[in-house]
Amino acid sequence: MSEEVIKLERVTAGYKVVKGALSIWKQVNVVLRDISFSIGKSERLAIIGESGSGKTTLLKVILGLLKPIKGSVLLYGRDIYRIPDEEREKILRKIGYVPQDPYRSLNPVLKVKTIIGEPLEVIGENKEKIEKRVVEVARFVGLPWSALDDTPEELSGGMRQRVLIARAIIANPEILVLDEPTSALDVSIQAQILNLLNNIYSNFKPTMITVTHDLAVAQYLADRVIILKDGCIVEEGKLEEVLYNPRHEYTKTLVSSYLYTTTTNSVSGFNNKS
Amino acid sequence: MVLAVKTVNLRIGYLDEEEEKIQWAVRGVDLEIQEGESFCLVGESGSGKTTLANAIAGILPPHAVTQGKVYIFDKLVVDDSSRNYNGVRGRIVNYIPQNPGTSLNPFLTIEDHFYYVLRDLYKYDKSKSKSIAIETLSKVGLTSEILDYYPHELSGGMKQRVLIALALASNARIIVADEPTSSVDASLRAGILGLLSKLNKEYRVTLIIVTHDIKMTSAICNRTAVMYSGEIVEIGKTSIILQSPKHPYTRMLMECVPILGVEKPLKPLPGEPTRIFEDISWCSFRERCPYASVECKTTPSMIPVGDDESHFVKCWRFHEVA
């Protein structure tokens, strides 16, 4: 494997829960247990699991938003929770993040062009350069010119997703983190977004981490998969290996649930055709 | 065969207050569904599939504008602007909502859910509703233990099963399921589809499923209608539609579905369904259609395809779609 970009060592993470009227009982609800894995440069990894398995928590840990209880999170060889804030910020700026829900992740009062330009504004680029870059990125992700002056409310789900992707890639990130990039979208829009993400990968070769519950989506966005179940990694490997030779019980049910819907005669007829 | 659902030139619209125009979500749908059939409505968001399903289930919002007719087992429920679902909604037609996580009352136990439904419909008392609850829960593969649980104590798949059991408890003969698998995890989809299929086959419930995932239809439905911009653009037996789709939109829907273990390029058409405010005299798919030509300036009619008398397509150039 080439240079390790992200490395997690025995990470245990969770949330503090306060119970009782006087908030005296403090308890930690552990979501991730003993997670270790690493990702090389320009590698594409998918994290797969059902709701409640800890996928989104794992992303929070990687994005520097949730300090793990135990273990270390290394980005470019530096433990992001044990270095000075300035240095951490510098490293985290290399990450572009596409949040889960396009309907709730955009500020409804800002114009689309302001939203897309925000990452550059934060690092203090000048206005002209931001404007130029916004137009460039919007064209790349397929946002129409007229949409730049709209607010997100006026856009459809697919267009909002394009805005989120544009915002994530505007600062040329080396790592792209996608949280359920297509789960809120229809099949045809999902296909447009999957093609766009593949286009981004072939142009810029970022390290890509995708969280999804759908193996069929993962095969378009990843070469390697990690299967999470109840906060533990139950299976890890190349996508084909996991698909054709699942070892864990959960992976087996997951894979067989697809075969149920795709191996009927009518659909295999369609497979041969395309 | 008895007709379970029949619509005659059904149009449903919503008033757009800003523009002071009616946006038509369903435009002139003629549909016949036989009793005991499992029928699937496929389309993207904005295609009008949910509005049509709501009209059958009797849960259109009061501000919706309707024209045309809907019959449920020979009873006229929609007659132009008057709508009367008394004795039909809940008793004959029942509805399984889209999101199991938010469709159950968090303050009620599962037993109470059954009690309130059956009390309102048939004035049953607690003990009778409990025995019905146990019976229907066993049909969906749940034990009577969960009667005392609150919704948050159940997993997503179990909640979906409870919703299906609730729909069954009222002895409904038609069940309308809105996206039954879109909000449950991938690993649970097969189980839910298997269950719905079992209800259809063993209990002769007429099943109407609304989905955007055309590959899912193959698992349970024997007939499929594809909707675009409020119209049915292709209708026929599921196996025939999946093997040789004749409408360019159906073809695109199939080419967009990622299939596990099959590496194929996804070929979406650019654009999204158009919103329609007035009567149009052209084909609504014209702008996105790769086969569009001069004749597409007039609305196509339902054209029968081949020898199969149940397969119809709304496209002038369906011969070229191969």
Interface residues (C-beta under 8 A of the other chain):
Chain A: E50 S51 G142 S156 G157 G158 D186 V187 S188 I189 Q190 A191 Q192 L194 N195 H213 D214 L215 A216 V217 Q219 Y220 L243 Y244 Y250 T253 L254 V255 S256 S257 Y258 L259 Y260 T261 T262 T264 N265 S266 V267 G269 F270 N271 K273 S274
Chain B: E44 S45 G156 D185 A186 S187 L188 R189 A190 G191 L193 G194 H212 D213 I214 K215 M216 S218 A219 T238 S239 L242 Q243 M252 L253 M254 E255 C256 V257 P258 I259 L260 G261 V262 E263 K264 L266 K267 P268 L269 P270 E272
